[in-house]
Each structure stands twice: as C-alpha cells, then as structure tokens.
Amino acid sequence: MRKMKFWIYLEIDLIDLKPKFEKIFNVNNLYRDYENVWEWIESSDRNSKIYLNISRPHNWQNGDFKKPIIIIVESNNQKKLSEEKIAYAIKTELKCEVFTGEIFADNNNDLVIKEKRKY
C-alpha cells in the first residue's frame, strides 16, 4: 500500500467539495461525517483501488477555514500513484495551491507540518 498526503486551503465547506473530489479521483463512493473536532469525506470501501480520507477541523457551523484540508490518498493495488499528477489534478479542479509532504495532528489536534512541497 502506498500513502500520500496533500493539503490545501479553501473557504468552502467539505460537503460542497465532495463532487469535485469525486471528479478528481474518479470515484463515486465518498461520504461525509464528523465528530466534535474534525469533519471528513471518506471512501466507503477501504478495499477499493484507491482510498481517500479528506479532513479538516470544524466549528460545528462550518469548516475552520484557517486550517488546511488534509487529503490522504492510499493505493490498495499495485498501481503507482504519482504525487505530481494528483497535485496538479487537485490544483486544476479546485484552483488553489497544493502542498504535499508530512502533516499530522498533535495530541491537542493542532496541525504540525513536518515536510512541505508546493505545487
């Protein structure tokens, strides 16, 4: 399995981005869910060729637009994913800068960027 992380900054709610992510990744199995800190769009079938988890902190009314939308892409088959192709597909469809590298939430749910490349 190969995993890549991307992130973007958009002042758009995740539910409104769902059809765009379905187009970018050519999937139709995404659903939205949330809990007290995070909201996300995720693939419903973790065994499909590609698994997506797209998440961002929220404030119960909408996404926390100052925080990035984190896009985790996993390939569940032998197909090699291209970081550059995925980044440019996101950039073209959503008309925003795309970052890739290592990003994670610490114990306080604050986002930490450990490594960053920009497209």
Backbone as a ProteinNet text record, in pm:
[ID]
protein_1_A
[PRIMARY]
MRKMKFWIYLEIDLIDLKPKFEKIFNVNNLYRDYENVWEWIESSDRNSKIYLNISRPHNWQNGDFKKPIIIIVESNNQKKLSEEKIAYAIKTELKCEVFTGEIFADNNNDLVIKEKRKY
[TERTIARY]
85.7	0	89.9	50.7	123.9	31.9	82.5	3.1	71.3	-9.9	38.5	-52.5	7.5	-69.8	-53.5	-166.4	-171.6	-252	-236	-325.3	-342.5	-460.4	-499.7	-572.8	-584.4	-660.4	-772.8	-896.9	-1013.4	-1120.5	-1190.2	-1302.1	-1431.9	-1435.6	-1550.9	-1574.6	-1700	-1731.3	-1701	-1661	-1625.4	-1740.2	-1861.1	-1974.2	-1988.1	-1955.7	-1962.7	-1847	-1740.4	-1624.4	-1635.3	-1727.3	-1741	-1750.4	-1837.6	-1843.3	-1712.8	-1642.3	-1514.9	-1409.7	-1405.6	-1311.3	-1349.4	-1478.1	-1521	-1471.7	-1476.1	-1427.9	-1275.2	-1203.6	-1057.3	-1007	-1066.5	-1017.1	-1098.2	-1196.9	-1279.6	-1339.7	-1405.9	-1472.1	-1615.7	-1699.2	-1837.6	-1881.4	-1783.6	-1817	-1778.6	-1778.8	-1742.2	-1864.2	-1842.2	-1947.4	-1885.4	-1969	-1922	-1966.2	-1878.8	-1911.6	-1835.3	-1861.7	-1795.8	-1804.3	-1722	-1728.2	-1698.2	-1661.3	-1653.8	-1547.6	-1436.7	-1330.4	-1315.1	-1328.3	-1298.4	-1423.1	-1419.7	-1516.8	-1436.2	-1497.3	-1422.3	-1512.5	-1449.7	-1508	-1418.5	-1481.2	-1403	-1462.4	-1377.6	-1425.8	-1505.5	-1614.6	-1696.1	-1639.6	-1552.6	-1496.2	-1345	-1292.1	-1147.4	-1071.7	-1139.7	-1073.2	-1071.6	-1126.7	-1125.2	-983	-964	-829.9	-766.1	-848.7	-796.4	-883.6	-818.9	-888.8	-858.2	-960.6	-945.1	-996.7	-924	-969.9	-934.3	-1036	-1019.4	-1079.5	-998.3	-1047.4	-998.5	-1073.2	-1038.1	-1108.8	-1046.6	-1117.6	-1239.6	-1342.4	-1462.2	-1509.4	-1603	-1653	-1803.3	-1856.7	-1997.8	-2085.5	-2048.8	-2124.9	-2069.6	-1936.8	-1869.7	-1724.7	-1648.8	-1508.5	-1430.3	-1323.2	-1232.2	-1145.7	-1188.6	-1128.5	-983	-936	-795.7	-705.3	-765	-689.5	-693.8	-591.3	-588.6	-684.6	-724	-795.6	-686.4	-682.8	-582.1	-641.8	-570.1	-615.6	-518.3	-564.5	-482.5	-529.9	-436.2	-464.9	-384.9	-454.5	-387.4	-421.3	-320.3	-339.9	-341.6	-448.3	-462.7	-431.2	-367.9	-327.5	-184.7	-141.1	-3.5	17.8	-89.9	-78	2.2	104.5	185.4	116	103.5	44.4	152.3	114.2	206.3	169.9	260.3	237	209.9	290.2	276.6	141.9	99.3	-28.7	-145.9	-142	-250.8	-252.6	-135.9	-128.8	-183.4	-145.4	-193.2	-341.8	-392.6	-536.8	-615.8	-567.9	-633.5	-623.6	-504.7	-480.7	-568.4	-580	-658	-806.8	-858.5	-1002.2	-1044.3	-963.8	-1003.3	-941.7	-852.4	-789.9	-727.4	-637.9	-570.8	-429.8	-346.1	-214.4	-230.9	-143.9	-147.9	-12.4	-18.7	102.6	103.6	221.4	237	357.5	359.7	467.4	412.4	460.5	415.7	346.1	219.8	139	61.8	46.6	-28.6	-83.6	-180.4	-238.7	-168.7	-127.9	-64.4	-171.2	-130.5	-223.8	-332.4	-309.3	-408.3	-488.8	-476.9	-541.4	-491	-371.6	-306.1	-229.1	-234	-168.2	-19.9	63.1	207.7	252.8	326	381.5	528.5	563.3	699.7	782.4	715.4	782.2	682.5	727.8	631.9	693.5	617	646	522.5	542	430.6	416.3	290.5	258.8	172.1
-118	0	123.8	220.7	347.4	457.9	546	655.4	788.5	887.1	1023	1120.4	1231.4	1336.8	1466.9	1532.4	1663.6	1753	1884.8	1976.1	2103.9	2162.5	2283.7	2375	2500.7	2598.2	2651.3	2628.6	2678.8	2719.8	2826.8	2870.3	2814.2	2682.2	2609.8	2491.8	2465.4	2351.2	2220.1	2120.2	1990.8	1928.7	1939.4	1877.6	1936.5	2063.7	2127.4	2085.5	2033.7	1988	1840.6	1768.8	1624.8	1592.8	1657.6	1623.9	1654.6	1756.6	1790.7	1683.2	1633.6	1526.7	1397.2	1371.9	1253.9	1264.1	1384.6	1405.3	1390.9	1453	1448.4	1304.6	1224.2	1088.7	981.3	1024.1	931.6	821.5	864.7	772.8	819.3	729.5	766.4	710.2	682.8	619.6	705.1	835.8	924.5	960.5	971.5	1017.3	1114.1	1198.2	1296.1	1253.5	1277	1250.6	1352.5	1354.5	1449.7	1401.6	1461.4	1442.5	1577.6	1581.5	1709.5	1806	1758.7	1847.7	1843.2	1725.4	1704.3	1674.7	1713.2	1667.7	1604.4	1512.1	1445	1390.5	1369.6	1296.6	1174.2	1057.9	934.7	836.9	749.8	642.4	544.2	494.4	398.1	257.5	230.5	97.3	104	64.5	72.4	-28.4	-124.6	-225.3	-189.4	-76	-37.8	0	28.4	57	178.5	275.2	396.4	427.5	462.6	501.2	648	726	869	903.5	988.8	1048.9	1196.1	1281	1424.5	1490.3	1560.1	1607.3	1747.9	1810.7	1944.2	1966.3	2040.7	2079.2	2164.8	2159.5	2240.2	2301	2393.3	2462.4	2441.6	2332.6	2293.1	2368.2	2487.1	2560.3	2533.8	2538.8	2513.2	2475.2	2452.6	2418.4	2534.5	2503.1	2605.8	2646.3	2748.7	2786.3	2831.7	2861.4	2898.7	2775.3	2658.2	2533	2463.4	2385.6	2318.5	2200.5	2171.2	2047.4	1945.5	1837.7	1733.2	1623	1585.6	1484.2	1367.1	1253.9	1133.4	1040.3	997.6	910.3	782.3	669	539.3	455.1	391.6	296.9	157.4	83.5	-51.1	-159.5	-121.7	-221.3	-189.7	-250.4	-232.5	-103.8	-33.3	89.9	194.2	248.2	351.3	486.1	554.5	687.6	790.4	891.7	999.8	1123.3	1163.4	1283.3	1404	1419.9	1535.4	1535.7	1421.5	1414.4	1444.3	1388.1	1412.2	1559.5	1616	1757.1	1848.3	1821.9	1907.8	1886.5	1766.3	1743.1	1822.1	1821.1	1898.8	2047.6	2092.1	2234	2282.5	2202.2	2240.8	2247.9	2146.6	2141.2	2243.7	2262.5	2349.7	2488.7	2509.5	2640.7	2696.3	2616.1	2655.7	2598	2650.4	2593.1	2459.7	2365.1	2232.2	2206.7	2157.3	2122.5	1971.8	1915.7	1773.9	1756.3	1646.6	1618.8	1549.3	1587.5	1524	1626.4	1600	1683.9	1590.8	1630.7	1547.9	1634.3	1578.9	1647.5	1597.5	1690.9	1650.8	1614.1	1592.1	1549.8	1652.6	1779.2	1885.6	1915.1	1830.1	1848.7	1972.1	2020.1	2126.3	2060.8	2123.1	2064.8	2100.7	2000.7	2016.3	1976.7	2067.7	2039.5	2003.6	1880.6	1831.7	1844.1	1831.5	1838.9	1898.3	1987.5	2053.9	2078.8	2042	2078	2148.2	2244.1	2322.5	2301.3	2287.6	2277.4	2394.4
0	0	0	-75.9	-82.1	-32.1	53.2	109.6	80.1	39	15.2	89.6	132.8	198.6	121	100.6	37.2	129.7	116	186.3	107.1	127.9	57	154.7	118	196.4	108.5	148.5	75.9	175.4	145.4	229.1	172.5	162.1	109.9	202.9	236.7	321.8	249.9	326.6	267.7	189.2	240.3	169	28.8	12.6	-119.5	-209.7	-150.7	-228	-268	-207.9	-234.3	-383.3	-462.9	-605.3	-679.1	-635.7	-700.5	-672.6	-549	-517.5	-589.1	-605.8	-681.8	-826.7	-881.5	-1018.8	-1025.8	-933.7	-933.7	-927.8	-840.1	-817.1	-889.5	-967.5	-1045.4	-957.1	-849.3	-756.5	-734.7	-685.1	-654.7	-519.6	-432.6	-305.7	-184.7	-199	-89	-3.8	126.1	216.9	317.6	376.3	474.8	614.4	711.3	850.9	936	1065.5	1154.3	1297.6	1382.7	1526.6	1590.1	1716.5	1786.4	1734.2	1678.5	1631.5	1479.8	1420.6	1279.5	1198.9	1072.4	973.4	861	787.2	682.2	573.7	459.4	346.9	331.6	317.9	315.6	215.6	163.1	76.7	161	105.6	179.9	172.3	76.8	58.3	69.8	183	205.5	120.3	60.3	-22.5	-170.7	-208.5	-349.3	-391.4	-518	-570.5	-505.4	-466.6	-404.2	-282.1	-173.7	-51.2	-24.6	8.3	35.3	173.9	242.3	366.5	356.7	349.8	330.6	454.1	533.5	662.7	694.9	787.4	835.1	968.7	1059.7	1181.8	1146.6	1230.8	1207.4	1338.5	1328.4	1447.4	1466.3	1416.7	1422.9	1324.9	1283.7	1182.9	1043.7	1034.1	906.2	934	827.8	843.2	902.4	971.1	1020.3	901	830.9	703.5	714.5	834.7	852.4	857.4	876.8	883.9	748.1	717.8	587.4	579.7	458.7	428.6	397.4	473.5	456.1	369.2	266.6	171.5	178.8	230.3	236.9	126.6	43.5	-70.2	-51.3	-53	-42	-163.7	-219	-328.4	-268.6	-294.9	-239.5	-341.4	-450.5	-550.3	-594	-696.7	-742.3	-821.9	-850.1	-927.6	-849.2	-914.6	-850.5	-864.5	-753.8	-755.4	-788.7	-863.8	-897.7	-816.1	-727.6	-646.6	-735.3	-838.7	-926.8	-999	-1052.8	-1124.1	-1031.4	-910.2	-814.9	-774.8	-744.1	-703.2	-812.2	-937.1	-1045.3	-1075	-1054.4	-1071.5	-967.4	-843.6	-736.7	-768.3	-804.4	-833.9	-949.1	-1053.1	-1170.9	-1139.5	-1071.2	-1042.5	-937.6	-833.6	-722.4	-729.5	-824.8	-847.3	-718.8	-661.8	-538.1	-536.5	-447.3	-427.2	-355.9	-390.3	-329.4	-264.8	-141.7	-68.4	-45.8	-39.9	-11.5	78.9	149.1	242.9	364.4	481.7	605.2	693.6	722.3	809.8	901.9	1028.3	1122	1234.1	1305.9	1421.4	1546.8	1633.9	1758.9	1862.2	1985.1	2090.1	2121.2	2084.6	2105.9	1980.1	1878.7	1748.5	1674.8	1712	1635.7	1521.8	1405.2	1289.2	1287.1	1259.9	1254.5	1114.3	1049.6	917.3	937.4	901.7	921.3	793.4	679.2	548	450.7	360.1	269.7	133.2	30.2	-109.1	-164.7	-254.4	-307.1	-456.7	-500.4	-643	-683.6
[MASK]
+++++++++++++++++++++++++++++++++++++++++++++++++++++++++++++++++++++++++++++++++++++++++++++++++++++++++++++++++++++++

